[in-house]
Amino acid sequence: MNCPFCKSKDTKVLDSRLIKNGSSTRRRRSCVSCKRRFTTYETIELTMPKIYKKDGRREDFSREKLYGGLEKACQKLPVSSKQIENIIDRIEKSLIELNKDEIRSRIIGNHIMKHLRDLHPVAYIRFASVYKNYDDIEQFFNYLKEDTDNLFFEGPTQ
């Protein structure tokens, strides 16, 4: 590690600590030449897989895009930003564990659906209404009726 002050390559580590649940390391360093101290942070850099879209396009994984979709589904519900961030963290972890260069977008959509079903039924239904893209309300209603037996959904009243 080069000293940021004098650019010397002769530095030594005085202290190392794990931070952020062990995913980063904070190192306190000292320059042997100029005697100044500085801190560095070491993090793991993981490459997320490319996303293969339904229409054949491929795009980079976007945490921000995922957050935006989840935030819309959870709008005006008692769901915190931290809960949304936790869902995204779990989705990223599961995608990394697949160890693939490319993943179909529907895999991510299915992960989101699973997490929203557990988080809040209204958020789940909101997301499903966009994600499943049904042509008519009856198809969507049948999907919800089959898929949400463990939720509060009993069907429309007439």
Buried (B, 14 or more C-beta within 10 A) or exposed (E): BEBEEEEBEEBEEEEEEEEEEEEEBBBEBBBEEBEBEBEBEBEEEEEEBBBBEEEEEEEEBEEEEBBEBBEEBBEEEEBEEEBBEEBBEEBBEBBEEEEEEEBBBEBBBEBBBBBBBEBBBBBBBBBBBEBBEBEEEEEBBEBBEEBBEEBEBEEEEE
